[in-house]
Amino acid sequence: IQTRNIPIKQPIIITSHAYTNIDKPWFKNLIKPKIIKISSSIKFCKIAEGDADIYPRFNNIREWDIAAGHAILLAAGGIVLNTKGDIVRYTNENRVADPFVAFGDSYWVKNNILEKQ
């Protein structure tokens, strides 16, 4: 499996059923994003196989709920960053993951997000 290049026009953003807020600076340059609601960590797999582009998660989730999906996405060419733009690490004592955004195209992220922060 392999991620795809994130299109500026109509990228696919995957969210949970309970959380759909994409009103964040990271998404301001995207044109008419398509939002799909999916349960569980299958969101990482959809990005890894190129069926979606971005998965934002800004509310609480346990590290063990995202670790396997994170590994699959990394192997397929994606990247998962916390809200400071750093790679997500699993080091919190309380095992609650930091807010994050998973992207299918790490090259796009580095050129469109990280350099502008």
Short mmCIF file of the C-alpha atoms (twelve columns), coordinates in Angstrom:
data_MODEL
# 
_entry.id   MODEL 
# 
loop_
_atom_site.group_PDB 
_atom_site.id 
_atom_site.type_symbol 
_atom_site.label_atom_id 
_atom_site.label_alt_id 
_atom_site.label_comp_id 
_atom_site.label_asym_id 
_atom_site.label_seq_id 
_atom_site.Cartn_x 
_atom_site.Cartn_y 
_atom_site.Cartn_z 
_atom_site.pdbx_PDB_model_num 
ATOM 1   C CA . ILE A 1   0.000   0.000  0.000  1 
ATOM 2   C CA . GLN A 2   1.089   3.568  -0.562 1 
ATOM 3   C CA . THR A 3   -0.255  6.988  0.307  1 
ATOM 4   C CA . ARG A 4   -1.104  9.452  -2.425 1 
ATOM 5   C CA . ASN A 5   -0.104  13.057 -3.044 1 
ATOM 6   C CA . ILE A 6   -2.478  15.382 -1.220 1 
ATOM 7   C CA . PRO A 7   -4.421  17.477 -3.732 1 
ATOM 8   C CA . ILE A 8   -4.992  21.140 -2.847 1 
ATOM 9   C CA . LYS A 9   -8.415  20.948 -4.497 1 
ATOM 10  C CA . GLN A 10  -10.862 18.584 -2.831 1 
ATOM 11  C CA . PRO A 11  -8.580  16.634 -0.511 1 
ATOM 12  C CA . ILE A 12  -10.324 13.973 1.523  1 
ATOM 13  C CA . ILE A 13  -10.328 14.631 5.262  1 
ATOM 14  C CA . ILE A 14  -11.399 11.785 7.522  1 
ATOM 15  C CA . THR A 15  -12.897 12.560 10.926 1 
ATOM 16  C CA . SER A 16  -14.642 10.650 13.649 1 
ATOM 17  C CA . HIS A 17  -18.402 10.787 13.930 1 
ATOM 18  C CA . ALA A 18  -18.123 12.880 17.077 1 
ATOM 19  C CA . TYR A 19  -15.524 15.362 15.866 1 
ATOM 20  C CA . THR A 20  -15.648 17.286 12.604 1 
ATOM 21  C CA . ASN A 21  -13.977 20.639 13.364 1 
ATOM 22  C CA . ILE A 22  -11.348 21.389 10.729 1 
ATOM 23  C CA . ASP A 23  -11.246 25.110 11.500 1 
ATOM 24  C CA . LYS A 24  -7.504  25.121 12.098 1 
ATOM 25  C CA . PRO A 25  -4.699  27.059 10.361 1 
ATOM 26  C CA . TRP A 26  -3.319  23.847 8.847  1 
ATOM 27  C CA . PHE A 27  -6.380  23.495 6.639  1 
ATOM 28  C CA . LYS A 28  -6.787  27.093 5.416  1 
ATOM 29  C CA . ASN A 29  -5.129  26.526 2.013  1 
ATOM 30  C CA . LEU A 30  -7.266  23.532 1.090  1 
ATOM 31  C CA . ILE A 31  -9.963  24.148 -1.504 1 
ATOM 32  C CA . LYS A 32  -13.337 22.474 -0.940 1 
ATOM 33  C CA . PRO A 33  -12.156 19.563 1.189  1 
ATOM 34  C CA . LYS A 34  -14.387 16.517 1.215  1 
ATOM 35  C CA . ILE A 35  -15.096 15.307 4.753  1 
ATOM 36  C CA . ILE A 36  -15.815 11.651 5.455  1 
ATOM 37  C CA . LYS A 37  -16.776 10.348 8.902  1 
ATOM 38  C CA . ILE A 38  -15.343 6.951  9.846  1 
ATOM 39  C CA . SER A 39  -15.085 5.148  13.176 1 
ATOM 40  C CA . SER A 40  -11.943 3.805  14.858 1 
ATOM 41  C CA . SER A 41  -8.362  3.760  13.643 1 
ATOM 42  C CA . ILE A 42  -9.398  2.548  10.191 1 
ATOM 43  C CA . LYS A 43  -8.866  6.221  9.316  1 
ATOM 44  C CA . PHE A 44  -5.105  5.658  9.307  1 
ATOM 45  C CA . CYS A 45  -5.537  2.695  6.953  1 
ATOM 46  C CA . LYS A 46  -7.675  4.680  4.522  1 
ATOM 47  C CA . ILE A 47  -4.908  7.274  4.280  1 
ATOM 48  C CA . ALA A 48  -2.219  4.581  4.023  1 
ATOM 49  C CA . GLU A 49  -3.927  2.948  1.050  1 
ATOM 50  C CA . GLY A 50  -4.470  6.283  -0.729 1 
ATOM 51  C CA . ASP A 51  -8.233  6.529  -0.245 1 
ATOM 52  C CA . ALA A 52  -7.976  9.656  1.923  1 
ATOM 53  C CA . ASP A 53  -5.486  12.408 2.727  1 
ATOM 54  C CA . ILE A 54  -5.786  13.884 6.224  1 
ATOM 55  C CA . TYR A 55  -7.023  12.769 9.654  1 
ATOM 56  C CA . PRO A 56  -7.168  15.509 12.319 1 
ATOM 57  C CA . ARG A 57  -7.701  14.516 15.933 1 
ATOM 58  C CA . PHE A 58  -7.739  17.342 18.473 1 
ATOM 59  C CA . ASN A 59  -9.705  15.743 21.304 1 
ATOM 60  C CA . ASN A 60  -8.552  13.029 23.707 1 
ATOM 61  C CA . ILE A 61  -7.667  9.544  22.573 1 
ATOM 62  C CA . ARG A 62  -5.455  6.924  24.197 1 
ATOM 63  C CA . GLU A 63  -2.060  6.167  22.696 1 
ATOM 64  C CA . TRP A 64  -2.904  2.484  22.278 1 
ATOM 65  C CA . ASP A 65  -5.901  3.442  20.136 1 
ATOM 66  C CA . ILE A 66  -3.705  5.040  17.487 1 
ATOM 67  C CA . ALA A 67  -0.298  3.322  17.676 1 
ATOM 68  C CA . ALA A 68  -0.959  0.483  15.208 1 
ATOM 69  C CA . GLY A 69  -2.660  2.737  12.672 1 
ATOM 70  C CA . HIS A 70  0.180   5.225  13.026 1 
ATOM 71  C CA . ALA A 71  2.715   2.467  12.240 1 
ATOM 72  C CA . ILE A 72  0.778   1.385  9.148  1 
ATOM 73  C CA . LEU A 73  0.564   4.951  7.885  1 
ATOM 74  C CA . LEU A 74  4.296   5.534  8.403  1 
ATOM 75  C CA . ALA A 75  5.128   2.366  6.466  1 
ATOM 76  C CA . ALA A 76  2.960   3.582  3.574  1 
ATOM 77  C CA . GLY A 77  4.697   6.976  3.392  1 
ATOM 78  C CA . GLY A 78  2.556   9.142  5.672  1 
ATOM 79  C CA . ILE A 79  3.351   11.273 8.683  1 
ATOM 80  C CA . VAL A 80  1.620   12.064 12.000 1 
ATOM 81  C CA . LEU A 81  2.354   15.400 13.657 1 
ATOM 82  C CA . ASN A 82  1.262   16.997 16.888 1 
ATOM 83  C CA . THR A 83  -0.136  20.532 16.833 1 
ATOM 84  C CA . LYS A 84  3.357   21.989 17.245 1 
ATOM 85  C CA . GLY A 85  4.469   20.330 14.014 1 
ATOM 86  C CA . ASP A 86  6.559   17.666 15.742 1 
ATOM 87  C CA . ILE A 87  6.374   13.949 15.027 1 
ATOM 88  C CA . VAL A 88  4.024   12.232 17.468 1 
ATOM 89  C CA . ARG A 89  5.849   10.295 20.181 1 
ATOM 90  C CA . TYR A 90  4.369   7.852  22.669 1 
ATOM 91  C CA . THR A 91  5.814   9.149  25.922 1 
ATOM 92  C CA . ASN A 92  2.939   10.599 27.951 1 
ATOM 93  C CA . GLU A 93  2.685   9.240  31.492 1 
ATOM 94  C CA . ASN A 94  -1.103  9.220  31.359 1 
ATOM 95  C CA . ARG A 95  -1.075  7.453  27.952 1 
ATOM 96  C CA . VAL A 96  -3.329  10.098 26.397 1 
ATOM 97  C CA . ALA A 97  -2.084  11.016 22.932 1 
ATOM 98  C CA . ASP A 98  -1.363  14.638 22.119 1 
ATOM 99  C CA . PRO A 99  -3.715  16.247 19.587 1 
ATOM 100 C CA . PHE A 100 -2.461  15.336 16.117 1 
ATOM 101 C CA . VAL A 101 -2.997  15.425 12.379 1 
ATOM 102 C CA . ALA A 102 -2.169  12.412 10.215 1 
ATOM 103 C CA . PHE A 103 -1.201  13.172 6.620  1 
ATOM 104 C CA . GLY A 104 -0.717  10.850 3.679  1 
ATOM 105 C CA . ASP A 105 1.951   12.939 1.997  1 
ATOM 106 C CA . SER A 106 4.910   13.934 4.162  1 
ATOM 107 C CA . TYR A 107 6.522   15.903 1.295  1 
ATOM 108 C CA . TRP A 108 3.387   18.067 0.974  1 
ATOM 109 C CA . VAL A 109 3.323   18.607 4.726  1 
ATOM 110 C CA . LYS A 110 6.936   19.741 4.870  1 
ATOM 111 C CA . ASN A 111 6.457   22.196 2.007  1 
ATOM 112 C CA . ASN A 112 2.999   23.546 2.801  1 
ATOM 113 C CA . ILE A 113 2.692   23.444 6.560  1 
ATOM 114 C CA . LEU A 114 5.929   23.077 8.453  1 
ATOM 115 C CA . GLU A 115 7.809   25.832 6.607  1 
ATOM 116 C CA . LYS A 116 4.926   28.291 7.181  1 
ATOM 117 C CA . GLN A 117 4.667   27.854 10.948 1 
# 
